[in-house]
Amino acid sequence: MPWIVLIVSGSFEAVWANALDRTQGFTRPLPIIVFLVAMTASVTGLGYALRTLPTGTAYAVWTAVGASLTVVYAMITGTEPFSVARVLLLAGIVGCVIGLKALS
């Protein structure tokens, strides 16, 4: 269960990162609310997972999930360019996270 919570909370990291961009310097109320809710959910999930998972591994997985999903979302929406190299590098991140889980 902690691994599932960790993956979901990593997904919320991608949500708050994108919401933060949309706040336009904390001047838009709805993106600010989304940012605060997603950040709270993300950090709460990480905290829950850290009760049973090793800190270094859990944090690496949490940030990798968030960063990967943030980049994927940016490529899908066109705010960042799509390239095969980017996809391969993201696959490398995911592969490393799977390796960390396998070793923990």
C-alpha positions, 0 to 999 in steps of 0.5 A, a space after each residue: 500500500 505505501 508504494 501505491 500511495 507514493 506513486 499517487 502522491 508523486 502524481 499530485 506533485 505533477 499537478 501542483 507543479 503545473 498549477 503553480 505555473 498557472 497561478 501567474 505569480 500567485 495572482 489567480 485564485 483557482 490555480 492557487 487553490 489547486 496548487 495548495 490542495 495538490 501540494 498538501 496531498 502530495 506531501 501528505 502521501 509522501 509522509 505516509 509512505 515514509 513511515 515504512 519505506 526507506 527515505 532515500 528510495 521513497 523520495 527518489 521515486 516521488 520526485 521521479 514520478 512527479 518530474 516525469 509526469 510534469 514533462 509528459 504533460 508539458 510535451 502533450 500540451 505543447 509547452 515543451 517540445 517532443 523528442 525521441 531523446 526526451 522520451 528515452 530519458 524519461 524511460 530511463 528515469 522510470 527504469 531507475 525508479 523500478 530498479 530502486 523499488 526492486 532493491 528496497 
